[in-house]
Amino acid sequence: MIHNAIAPGDLWQSVRREAETVLARDPLFGASVSAAILDHSDLGSAVARQIGERLGKRAADREQFARVAGEAFRDSPDLVDAASRDLQSIAVHDPATTGLLPPLLNFKGYIALQAWRVSSRLWHQGRSDLALLMQSLSSDSLQVSIHPSASIGTSVFLDHATGIIVGAFAVIGDDTTILQNVTIGRRPALPNRAPRIGRGVLLSAGATVLGDVSIGDFAKIGAGSLVENDVPGGCTAVGVPARLTNCPETVSA
């Protein structure tokens, strides 16, 4: 996880200060910033609105999904903490980002991840139909499809995000960065065994991880690689099929 992470309340005050600066600098754009940020009392409420705006096709749908997400954030402070850590992770890992407000408002990967967190909570509450509906709508509107039964840590960054697919039962650790067009899924022969992605892993654009495999902590998967076997921690895997390279001396490639 990010060391010395800012508490959600303090992060929210930083977001509000950024929004107030934008409002003063550009009143026309600031009107939308007010509705998205300044009209809300905390991070959970603002993220819930973003989820509703992104998933709902009609005004009534947007209101409904914002309400469902808002209830989840109010009832589960851990979701707000995760949303805070995910937002801070973007600031740490994306050199093009200079603040917290732009990714909160504009990065679809961030909102898709928070929508998944809500759908996962619904899934574990036995509300599978609504959870799967949220997955479907996220796939349609954000081009990110994460099954609600997956398990994902915090401080996770979905960079660019288009075309990301995370299948049922997949496990993804803290501090992971996933680029566009990454697929993490099962094999038909072992439908109950999904990939397990460790902490601090980088999954580069177009990478595919399939089956009952484990990706060790701080491993890197190269762009376009196909991983069908375990990758030890600290190693880089490249190619189709993937081969190991740049492993620590204690790991045999």
Secondary structure, 3 states (H helix, E strand, C coil): CCCCCCCHHHHHHHHHHHHHHHHHHCHHHHHHHHHHHHCCCCHHHHHHHHHHHHHCCCHHHHHHHHHHHHHHHHHCHHHHHHHHHHHHHHHHHCCCCCCCHHHHHHCHHHHHHHHHHHHHHHHHCCCHHHHHHHHHHHHHHHCEEECCCCEECCCCEECCCCCEEECCCCEECCCCEECCCCEEECECCECCCCCEECCCCEECCCCEEECCCEECCCCEECCCCEECCCECCCCEEECCCCEEECCCCCCCC
